[in-house]
Amino acid sequence: MTTNTERLELRRRRMAQSPPILRGGFRPFFLGAGAWALIALTIWLAFLFGWDSARLIDDPVAWHRHEMLFGFAGAAIAGFALTAVPNWTGRLPIAGGALAGLFGLWLMGRIVPLTTAGHPVASALLDGGFQILLAFLLGREIVRSGNRNVPVVAIIAAFGIASTLDRLEMGGVVDVGAIGWRGGLALVAVLIALIGGRIVPSFTRNWLASQGCEGRLPAQADRFDLAIMVLGGMALLSWLALPGSLSSGWLLLGAGIGHALRLARWQGWRCASNALVAILHMGYGWLSAGLMLLGLAAFDLVTETLAVHALTTGAIATMILAVMTRATLGHTGRPLMASGITKLSYVLITVAAVARVLAGLAIAPSHALMAVAGAAWCAAFTLFLLEYGPMLWSPRLDEHKVART
């Protein structure tokens, strides 16, 4: 029987023998997330502006919604989790052939639904199965180390179930009242609140301290943060169970305001000169705005589509770009400094979010604003791929000084 020491040594050898792209989960999955953000959005824009995609996609709207949430965001979540869990547990990351197989499963979930072999059940099993397998692998690491981050694994597993339900509903196999994509969106919002609530104040505090800033620094989460998290969870559960109800509307408004107060406590205005930190505050701000807009939608003051895009194009995409850029710099041995290209990508993703939300307010021609949003989105992720793709594909700059990435 193989001992834990022998397993760790085997994993260490696999990492050393693997190409750089397979030496850490963030490498293939961040690259895949960036590429799919560009490819999937280009396909959607082509449909939106007149290309007949009926031969490729049966329901372009449902496909776009699913791929942005479970394809793009799903890959980014996988890359983050596969990188964070080794830091949480002190165990070596999954690498080599095992990582290649996991990434291949995610990739098949993107390709198979676009082929004649893309039967809804097969597509659902591939797509949801990837997240469930990821949750199992991460859970195994966390349990063996006695780490406390079990809720993150539970969210990823539930995300896989939501993906499966959404695929089955897209294929007409079941009718679950859109609980698949709604549940997936709610779970990512909870994940942003949970993980963002750790990294945003932590990175802000560290940077302010490094600059010798005086005064009170952002503190770790306390009972106030826990209360906001509980309120946010209740609001999203209400939105899932009673969409459009006045009770869910009030809860969502309260949760959005609560997250805004939480964000204010992290003093983002003091780190405006550090783009890598400031963009995290921007992403969390979109979470607050999205929840409030979702609450207003319950009172028919705005459309639900507008609110959903504030959460997706705003909160999710901004936080993903922020985390992918920062984590790639740190885990490839580079200084945590945003280049001009990185800063421009942050500006572009913000333009994309603002334009897409404004398109839902009907204050200007919506197609023109959606074109601006789509172009800015594509430009942002093109810049990410151009600057960070080579980093993800290459060895660490200081690889001769470290044993692992």
RAFENTA-V221526 format. One record per residue. N is the residue number from 1. RES is the residue in one letter. SS is DSSP state (h for helix, s for strand, l for the rest). PHI is phi in whole degrees, -180 to 180 (* if undefined). Layout:
n: [N,N]
res: [RES,RES]
ss: [SS,SS]
phi: [PHI,PHI]
//
This chain:
n: [1,2,3,4,5,6,7,8,9,10,11,12,13,14,15,16,17,18,19,20,21,22,23,24,25,26,27,28,29,30,31,32,33,34,35,36,37,38,39,40,41,42,43,44,45,46,47,48,49,50,51,52,53,54,55,56,57,58,59,60,61,62,63,64,65,66,67,68,69,70,71,72,73,74,75,76,77,78,79,80,81,82,83,84,85,86,87,88,89,90,91,92,93,94,95,96,97,98,99,100,101,102,103,104,105,106,107,108,109,110,111,112,113,114,115,116,117,118,119,120,121,122,123,124,125,126,127,128,129,130,131,132,133,134,135,136,137,138,139,140,141,142,143,144,145,146,147,148,149,150,151,152,153,154,155,156,157,158,159,160,161,162,163,164,165,166,167,168,169,170,171,172,173,174,175,176,177,178,179,180,181,182,183,184,185,186,187,188,189,190,191,192,193,194,195,196,197,198,199,200,201,202,203,204,205,206,207,208,209,210,211,212,213,214,215,216,217,218,219,220,221,222,223,224,225,226,227,228,229,230,231,232,233,234,235,236,237,238,239,240,241,242,243,244,245,246,247,248,249,250,251,252,253,254,255,256,257,258,259,260,261,262,263,264,265,266,267,268,269,270,271,272,273,274,275,276,277,278,279,280,281,282,283,284,285,286,287,288,289,290,291,292,293,294,295,296,297,298,299,300,301,302,303,304,305,306,307,308,309,310,311,312,313,314,315,316,317,318,319,320,321,322,323,324,325,326,327,328,329,330,331,332,333,334,335,336,337,338,339,340,341,342,343,344,345,346,347,348,349,350,351,352,353,354,355,356,357,358,359,360,361,362,363,364,365,366,367,368,369,370,371,372,373,374,375,376,377,378,379,380,381,382,383,384,385,386,387,388,389,390,391,392,393,394,395,396,397,398,399,400,401,402,403,404,405]
res: [M,T,T,N,T,E,R,L,E,L,R,R,R,R,M,A,Q,S,P,P,I,L,R,G,G,F,R,P,F,F,L,G,A,G,A,W,A,L,I,A,L,T,I,W,L,A,F,L,F,G,W,D,S,A,R,L,I,D,D,P,V,A,W,H,R,H,E,M,L,F,G,F,A,G,A,A,I,A,G,F,A,L,T,A,V,P,N,W,T,G,R,L,P,I,A,G,G,A,L,A,G,L,F,G,L,W,L,M,G,R,I,V,P,L,T,T,A,G,H,P,V,A,S,A,L,L,D,G,G,F,Q,I,L,L,A,F,L,L,G,R,E,I,V,R,S,G,N,R,N,V,P,V,V,A,I,I,A,A,F,G,I,A,S,T,L,D,R,L,E,M,G,G,V,V,D,V,G,A,I,G,W,R,G,G,L,A,L,V,A,V,L,I,A,L,I,G,G,R,I,V,P,S,F,T,R,N,W,L,A,S,Q,G,C,E,G,R,L,P,A,Q,A,D,R,F,D,L,A,I,M,V,L,G,G,M,A,L,L,S,W,L,A,L,P,G,S,L,S,S,G,W,L,L,L,G,A,G,I,G,H,A,L,R,L,A,R,W,Q,G,W,R,C,A,S,N,A,L,V,A,I,L,H,M,G,Y,G,W,L,S,A,G,L,M,L,L,G,L,A,A,F,D,L,V,T,E,T,L,A,V,H,A,L,T,T,G,A,I,A,T,M,I,L,A,V,M,T,R,A,T,L,G,H,T,G,R,P,L,M,A,S,G,I,T,K,L,S,Y,V,L,I,T,V,A,A,V,A,R,V,L,A,G,L,A,I,A,P,S,H,A,L,M,A,V,A,G,A,A,W,C,A,A,F,T,L,F,L,L,E,Y,G,P,M,L,W,S,P,R,L,D,E,H,K,V,A,R,T]
ss: [l,l,l,h,h,h,h,h,h,h,h,h,h,h,h,h,h,l,l,h,h,h,l,l,h,h,h,h,h,h,h,h,h,h,h,h,h,h,h,h,h,h,h,h,h,h,h,h,l,l,l,l,l,l,l,l,l,l,l,h,h,h,h,h,h,h,h,h,h,h,h,h,h,h,h,h,h,h,h,h,h,h,h,h,h,h,h,h,h,l,l,l,l,l,l,h,h,h,h,h,h,h,h,h,h,h,h,h,h,h,h,h,h,h,l,l,l,l,l,h,h,h,h,h,h,h,h,h,h,h,h,h,h,h,h,h,h,h,h,h,h,h,h,h,h,l,l,l,l,h,h,h,h,h,h,h,h,h,h,h,h,h,h,h,h,h,h,h,h,h,l,l,l,l,l,l,l,l,h,h,h,h,h,h,h,h,h,h,h,h,h,h,h,h,h,h,h,h,h,h,h,h,h,h,h,h,h,h,h,h,l,l,l,l,l,l,l,l,l,l,l,l,h,h,h,h,h,h,h,h,h,h,h,h,h,h,h,h,h,h,h,l,l,l,l,h,h,h,h,h,h,h,h,h,h,h,h,h,h,h,h,h,h,h,l,l,l,h,h,h,h,l,l,l,h,h,h,h,h,h,h,h,h,h,h,h,h,h,h,h,h,h,h,h,h,h,h,h,l,l,l,l,l,h,h,h,h,h,h,h,h,h,h,h,h,h,h,h,h,h,h,h,h,h,h,h,h,h,h,h,h,l,l,l,l,l,l,l,l,h,h,h,h,h,h,h,h,h,h,h,h,h,h,h,h,h,h,h,h,l,l,l,l,l,l,h,h,h,h,h,h,h,h,h,h,h,h,h,h,h,h,h,h,h,h,h,h,h,h,h,h,h,h,l,l,l,l,l,h,h,h,l,l,l,l]
phi: [*,-74,-85,-61,-62,-67,-64,-65,-66,-63,-67,-65,-67,-62,-63,-66,-88,-84,-64,-53,-63,-111,-100,-176,-60,-64,-66,-69,-77,-68,-64,-66,-63,-64,-67,-72,-58,-77,-67,-65,-71,-64,-62,-65,-64,-62,-66,-61,-108,116,-79,-81,-101,-60,-73,-98,-133,-68,-130,-58,-65,-65,-64,-59,-61,-67,-71,-68,-85,-90,-85,-65,-64,-61,-67,-64,-62,-62,-62,-65,-65,-67,-92,-74,-60,-59,-67,-71,-101,78,-97,-69,-72,-68,-149,66,-61,-63,-68,-62,-65,-65,-65,-62,-65,-61,-64,-63,-64,-87,-85,-56,-62,-92,-109,-67,-85,-77,-61,-56,-69,-63,-62,-65,-67,-66,-68,-71,-62,-60,-66,-68,-64,-58,-61,-63,-65,-67,-62,-61,-65,-69,-65,-66,-94,71,-75,-94,-87,-61,-57,-64,-64,-62,-64,-66,-64,-65,-62,-65,-65,-62,-63,-62,-62,-66,-62,-65,-70,-60,-87,76,-78,-135,-128,-116,64,64,-67,-64,-72,-65,-64,-62,-64,-62,-66,-67,-61,-64,-64,-63,-64,-73,-74,-60,-67,-95,-80,-65,-67,-66,-66,-65,-61,-63,-71,-61,-65,-66,-90,70,-68,-95,94,-71,-100,-55,-99,-68,-58,-131,-65,-61,-61,-62,-63,-67,-62,-64,-61,-62,-64,-63,-64,-70,-63,-63,-64,-73,-80,-132,-60,85,-78,-66,-64,-66,-61,-65,-64,-66,-61,-63,-65,-62,-65,-61,-67,-65,-65,-61,-63,-61,-68,-90,58,-61,-64,-82,-122,-61,-79,-107,-62,-64,-89,-60,-68,-66,-64,-61,-62,-68,-61,-66,-61,-60,-63,-64,-66,-66,-66,-64,-66,-64,-64,-66,-99,59,-89,-140,-82,-65,-60,-60,-64,-62,-72,-64,-77,-86,-65,-83,-66,-67,-65,-65,-65,-64,-62,-62,-71,-63,-68,-65,-65,-63,-60,-65,-87,-110,79,-105,-64,-82,-136,-82,-76,-60,-66,-63,-61,-64,-64,-66,-62,-67,-69,-69,-60,-60,-66,-63,-64,-70,-70,-62,-61,-83,-93,58,-93,-155,-52,-63,-65,-66,-67,-68,-66,-62,-61,-65,-66,-67,-59,-61,-65,-61,-80,-65,-62,-60,-65,-66,-86,-97,-56,-61,-66,-69,-86,-106,-65,-57,-64,-107,-61,-70,-103,-124,-87,-154,-87]
//
